């Protein structure tokens, strides 16, 4: 093997080097696709957490249910709010774990290809900003559940 990142075959044929660059770009597209999937999971989780928390907060003071004589009672609205926030966390948590596992496998595959000289070494799989934001959103959801439990009298 040469001292360069390219395999001996790539040094002899420029088409092999072009294929290696294309492979590196394909890995980058795959990573970006995984980020888009995580962002879709985040959007779903944020929607569920937001609606659940808003429902809980809206009905804590009575809301229109008391004025109109609606069938939905305040405890039912609180329970639905808890359930929606919990469901949002239930969607977000496995999505984060799945994303991290996928990126770990992608980095391992990229390392194997780089060891054989089939991708340029500068085409690394970077960290995911979406993953960091998803973790922060998960923490926000946990804080929302804690606040709801405190306001409902379970923690204080």
C-alpha positions as CSV (number, residue, x, y, z in Angstrom):
1,X,0.0,0.0,0.0
2,X,1.3,3.5,-0.8
3,X,1.8,6.2,1.7
4,X,-1.1,8.1,0.1
5,X,-4.7,7.3,1.2
6,X,-5.5,5.8,-2.2
7,X,-5.1,2.1,-2.7
8,X,-2.6,0.9,-5.3
9,X,-5.4,0.4,-7.8
10,X,-6.6,4.0,-7.3
11,X,-3.1,5.3,-7.9
12,X,-3.0,3.5,-11.2
13,X,-6.5,4.4,-12.4
14,X,-8.1,7.8,-11.8
15,X,-11.6,6.2,-12.2
16,X,-11.0,4.4,-8.9
17,X,-10.2,7.6,-7.1
18,X,-13.4,9.2,-8.5
19,X,-15.3,6.2,-7.3
20,X,-13.8,6.6,-3.8
21,X,-14.9,10.3,-3.7
22,X,-18.4,9.2,-4.8
23,X,-18.4,6.6,-2.0
24,X,-17.4,9.3,0.5
25,X,-20.2,11.6,-0.8
26,X,-22.7,8.7,-0.6
27,X,-21.8,8.2,3.1
28,X,-22.3,12.0,3.7
29,X,-25.7,11.8,2.0
30,X,-26.6,8.9,4.2
31,X,-25.7,10.8,7.3
32,X,-27.7,13.8,6.2
33,X,-30.7,11.5,5.5
34,X,-30.4,10.1,9.1
35,X,-30.4,13.6,10.4
36,X,-33.5,14.4,8.5
37,X,-35.2,11.3,9.9
38,X,-34.2,12.4,13.4
39,X,-35.6,15.8,12.8
40,X,-38.9,14.3,11.7
41,X,-39.0,12.4,15.0
42,X,-38.1,15.6,16.8
43,X,-41.0,17.4,15.1
44,X,-43.4,14.7,16.1
45,X,-42.1,14.6,19.7
46,X,-42.2,18.4,20.0
47,X,-45.8,18.5,18.7
48,X,-46.9,15.9,21.2
49,X,-45.1,17.5,24.1
50,X,-46.2,21.0,23.3
51,X,-49.9,20.0,22.8
52,X,-49.9,17.9,26.0
53,X,-48.3,20.6,28.1
54,X,-50.5,23.3,26.6
55,X,-53.6,21.2,27.3
56,X,-52.5,20.7,30.9
57,X,-51.8,24.4,31.5
58,X,-55.0,25.6,29.7
59,X,-57.3,23.4,31.8
60,X,-55.6,24.1,35.1
61,X,-57.7,27.2,35.5
62,X,-60.9,25.7,34.3
63,X,-60.8,26.8,30.7
64,X,-63.9,26.8,28.6
65,X,-65.0,23.3,29.8
66,X,-66.5,24.8,33.0
67,X,-68.3,27.6,31.3
68,X,-69.8,25.6,28.5
69,X,-70.6,22.4,30.4
70,X,-68.5,20.3,28.1
71,X,-68.1,16.6,28.7
72,X,-64.3,16.8,29.2
73,X,-63.5,17.3,32.8
74,X,-60.4,18.9,34.1
75,X,-58.9,15.6,35.4
76,X,-59.4,14.0,32.1
77,X,-57.7,16.9,30.3
78,X,-54.8,16.7,32.8
79,X,-54.5,12.9,32.1
80,X,-54.6,13.5,28.3
81,X,-51.9,16.2,28.7
82,X,-49.7,13.8,30.7
83,X,-50.3,11.0,28.2
84,X,-49.4,13.3,25.2
85,X,-46.2,14.5,26.9
86,X,-45.3,10.9,27.8
87,X,-46.0,9.8,24.3
88,X,-43.8,12.6,22.9
89,X,-41.0,11.4,25.2
90,X,-41.7,7.9,24.1
91,X,-41.2,8.8,20.5
92,X,-38.2,11.0,21.0
93,X,-36.2,8.7,23.3
94,X,-36.0,5.7,20.9
95,X,-35.5,8.0,18.0
96,X,-32.4,9.5,19.6
97,X,-31.0,6.0,20.5
98,X,-31.7,4.7,17.0
99,X,-30.0,7.7,15.4
100,X,-26.9,7.3,17.6
101,X,-26.6,3.6,16.8
102,X,-27.0,4.3,13.1
103,X,-24.2,7.0,13.2
104,X,-21.9,4.6,15.1
105,X,-22.4,1.9,12.5
106,X,-21.9,4.5,9.7
107,X,-18.6,5.7,11.3
108,X,-17.5,2.1,11.6
109,X,-18.3,1.4,8.0
110,X,-16.5,4.5,6.9
111,X,-13.5,3.6,8.9
112,X,-13.4,0.2,7.2
113,X,-13.6,1.8,3.8
114,X,-10.9,4.3,4.7
115,X,-8.6,1.6,6.0
116,X,-8.8,-0.1,2.6
117,X,-8.2,3.3,0.8
118,X,-11.7,3.4,-0.7
119,X,-12.7,6.8,0.7
120,X,-10.6,9.9,1.3
121,X,-9.6,10.3,5.0
122,X,-10.8,13.9,5.1
123,X,-14.4,12.8,4.4
124,X,-15.2,11.9,8.0
125,X,-18.7,11.4,9.5
126,X,-19.1,14.5,11.6
127,X,-21.2,14.8,14.8
128,X,-24.9,15.6,14.5
129,X,-26.3,18.9,15.5
130,X,-29.8,17.4,15.2
131,X,-28.8,14.8,17.8
132,X,-27.7,17.4,20.3
133,X,-30.9,19.3,19.8
134,X,-33.0,16.1,20.2
135,X,-31.3,15.5,23.5
136,X,-32.1,19.0,24.6
137,X,-35.7,18.6,23.5
138,X,-35.9,15.4,25.5
139,X,-34.6,17.2,28.6
140,X,-37.2,19.9,28.0
141,X,-39.9,17.2,27.8
142,X,-38.7,15.7,31.1
143,X,-38.9,19.2,32.6
144,X,-42.4,19.6,31.3
145,X,-43.5,16.3,32.9
146,X,-41.8,17.3,36.2
147,X,-43.6,20.6,36.2
148,X,-46.9,18.9,35.4
149,X,-46.4,16.5,38.3
150,X,-45.5,19.3,40.6
151,X,-48.5,21.4,39.6
152,X,-50.8,18.4,40.0
153,X,-49.5,17.9,43.6
154,X,-47.5,14.7,43.0
155,X,-44.1,16.3,43.7
156,X,-44.8,19.1,46.1
